[in-house]
């Protein structure tokens, strides 16, 4: 595969004993600085960890006051 013109210039500078400009790059240039837009599976599990697990059976933890007592 062909090298770009800029890469050839960097290689020439390095051959001549001068500092390679690629070494001047910040370490942050190689990090992934994007933020997540949706929750991961682990985050989703932690949000529902302690919330009414029995709601599938109709018992969601809420009481309704009808007339003279709790139902």
Secondary structure as the mmCIF struct_conf table of DSSP 4:
data_model
#
loop_
_struct_conf.conf_type_id
_struct_conf.id
_struct_conf.beg_label_comp_id
_struct_conf.beg_label_asym_id
_struct_conf.beg_label_seq_id
_struct_conf.end_label_comp_id
_struct_conf.end_label_asym_id
_struct_conf.end_label_seq_id
HELX_LH_PP_P HELX_LH_PP_P1 UNK A 2 UNK A 4
HELX_RH_AL_P HELX_RH_AL_P1 UNK A 5 UNK A 15
TURN_TY1_P TURN_TY1_P1 UNK A 16 UNK A 17
BEND BEND1 UNK A 18 UNK A 18
HELX_LH_PP_P HELX_LH_PP_P2 UNK A 19 UNK A 20
HELX_RH_3T_P HELX_RH_3T_P1 UNK A 21 UNK A 24
BEND BEND2 UNK A 25 UNK A 25
HELX_RH_3T_P HELX_RH_3T_P2 UNK A 27 UNK A 30
BEND BEND3 UNK A 31 UNK A 31
HELX_LH_PP_P HELX_LH_PP_P3 UNK A 34 UNK A 36
BEND BEND4 UNK A 37 UNK A 38
HELX_RH_AL_P HELX_RH_AL_P2 UNK A 41 UNK A 47
TURN_TY1_P TURN_TY1_P2 UNK A 48 UNK A 50
BEND BEND5 UNK A 51 UNK A 51
HELX_RH_3T_P HELX_RH_3T_P3 UNK A 53 UNK A 57
TURN_TY1_P TURN_TY1_P3 UNK A 58 UNK A 58
BEND BEND6 UNK A 61 UNK A 61
STRN STRN1 UNK A 65 UNK A 66
TURN_TY1_P TURN_TY1_P4 UNK A 67 UNK A 68
STRN STRN2 UNK A 69 UNK A 70
#
